[in-house]
Amino acid sequence: MSDTITALDLPMLDPLPADIQKYFDICDDKLGLVPNVLKAYAFDMEKLRPFMAMYNELMLGESGLSKLEREMIAVVVSSINSCWYCQVAHGAAVRALSGNPALGEAMVMNWRMADLDARQTAMLTFGERVAKASSETSETDRQALRDVGFTDRDIWDIAATVGFYSMSNRMASAVGMQPNDDYHAQAR
């Protein structure tokens, strides 16, 4: 088991502010670990707090997208960006939420090989387009989502999730962020 969180020497504040320690304790209780991405940001509360707020809103807040769909987007974007940390962490989440280890693997390797419905396929096609060439996104792309039942608010949430993970992937890769070892064995 590796104690390395990133390739940078930016230790967590010690002690952590009470609200952050409480959040870390909740993570440890619910997940059995504190995700290394949070530990990586914990040297600077001015960066950690907005990161946590955006993650919580996008991934846990009210949305027409299910938690599984949001995790699927995270994995597909992370696969496009070759982000080791997020492929491992969110691949584990897809496995856990779906109860299907093969789905988590397909999302990481080639989401088109997964057994997906028309809604999921349209969502991931759009997400892939935004991740690869957002400036080429057109009304035709958005209408394809409406045609399978997504609302304009859902389209916003898909785009926001793609954008968040595009940023997170770049940060994780740039600083050599390592996934928690526990993720590898989860939901298999």
QUIJO-V767574 format. One record per pair of residues at least 6 apart in sequence whose ideal C-beta (glycine too) atoms are under 7 Angstrom apart, sorted by the first residue. I is the first residue (numbers start at 1). J is the second residue. Records with the same first field share a line. If there is no record, write none. Layout:
I = J  J
This chain:
1 = 181
2 = 178  181
4 = 178
5 = 36  39  40  177  178
6 = 40  175  176  177
7 = 175  176
8 = 175
10 = 43
11 = 43
12 = 39  42  43
13 = 42  43
16 = 24  42
17 = 45
20 = 42  45  48
23 = 52
24 = 34  38
27 = 34  35  38
28 = 34
32 = 182
33 = 180  182
35 = 89  180
36 = 177  178  179  180
37 = 85  172  177
38 = 48
40 = 175  177
41 = 47  48  51
42 = 48
54 = 164
58 = 70  160  161  164
59 = 70
63 = 157
64 = 150  151  153  154  157
65 = 154  157  158
67 = 97
68 = 94  97  98
69 = 120  123
70 = 161
71 = 90  93  94  97
72 = 94  107  120  124
73 = 123  127  158  161  162
74 = 86  90  161  165
75 = 87  90  91  94  107  108
76 = 107  111  124  127  128
77 = 127  131  162  165  166  169
78 = 86  87  90  165  169
79 = 87  107  108
80 = 128  131  132
81 = 166  169
83 = 169  172  173
84 = 179
85 = 172  177  178  179
86 = 165  168  169  172
87 = 108
88 = 179  183  184
89 = 179  183
91 = 104  107  108
92 = 104  183  186  187
94 = 103  104  107
95 = 101  103  104  186  187  188
96 = 186  187
101 = 187  188
103 = 114
106 = 113  114
107 = 114
111 = 124
118 = 148
119 = 148  149
122 = 144  145  148
123 = 145  158
126 = 141  144  145  158
127 = 158  162
129 = 136  137  141
130 = 137  159  162
131 = 162  166
142 = 155
145 = 155
